[in-house]
Amino acid sequence: MKIFVKAKAGAKENKIVPPDLTLWKEVDRKEEYFTVFVKEPPIAGKANLAIAKLLAEYFKKSPREVRLVSGASSKRKVFEIL
């Protein structure tokens, strides 16, 4: 499964805000983003690793089952959950 992420690095706390699925029918959106806040700075891939770890915990998967597909240097990312 692929999920779309809006990354917020350098936050005060680590947390995930899931998309509001009630808007899907009202606003014909094909991509809805999870907003992921992590404490790590966006330097040398630290934030990406923290996001992947947080997503693994959220979806109850091993960190090996979460990989960054695109957006390594962007705020908008695509992750694959195996």
C-alpha positions in Angstrom: 0.0 0.0 0.0 1.3 3.5 -0.8 0.6 6.4 1.4 1.2 10.1 0.8 2.9 12.1 3.6 3.3 15.8 4.3 6.5 16.0 6.4 7.0 18.5 9.2 10.6 18.1 10.5 11.9 19.9 13.6 8.6 19.6 15.4 8.2 19.7 19.2 6.8 16.1 19.3 6.6 13.1 17.0 3.0 12.4 15.9 0.9 11.4 12.9 -2.3 13.1 11.9 -4.2 10.8 9.5 -6.2 12.3 6.6 -9.8 13.3 7.1 -11.5 10.6 5.0 -14.9 12.3 5.3 -13.8 14.9 2.7 -13.1 12.3 0.0 -16.7 12.3 -1.3 -17.1 16.1 -1.1 -13.8 17.0 -2.7 -12.9 14.6 -5.4 -9.4 13.9 -4.2 -7.4 10.9 -5.3 -4.5 11.6 -3.0 -5.0 12.3 0.7 -2.0 13.0 2.9 -0.9 11.9 6.3 0.8 14.8 8.2 3.8 13.4 10.0 5.6 15.6 12.6 9.1 14.5 13.7 11.6 16.1 16.0 14.6 15.3 13.8 15.9 18.0 11.5 15.8 17.5 7.7 19.5 17.0 7.5 21.2 13.9 6.0 18.0 11.9 5.8 17.4 11.9 9.6 13.8 13.2 9.3 13.1 10.6 6.6 14.3 7.7 8.8 12.3 9.1 11.7 9.1 9.3 9.6 9.6 5.7 8.4 10.0 4.5 12.0 6.9 6.4 13.1 4.9 5.1 10.2 6.0 1.5 11.0 4.8 2.0 14.6 1.5 3.5 13.4 0.7 0.7 11.0 2.1 -2.0 13.4 4.8 -3.1 10.9 8.5 -3.7 11.1 10.7 -0.7 10.1 11.9 -2.9 7.2 8.4 -3.0 5.8 8.3 0.8 5.3 10.3 2.4 2.5 10.5 5.8 1.0 9.4 5.7 -2.7 9.7 9.3 -3.6 10.3 12.8 -2.2 13.5 12.3 -0.3 14.3 16.0 -0.3 10.7 17.2 -0.5 8.0 17.9 2.2 5.6 15.8 0.2 6.6 12.2 0.2 5.3 8.8 -0.9 6.0 5.8 1.4 5.2 2.1 0.7 4.0 -0.1 3.5 4.6 -3.8 2.6 
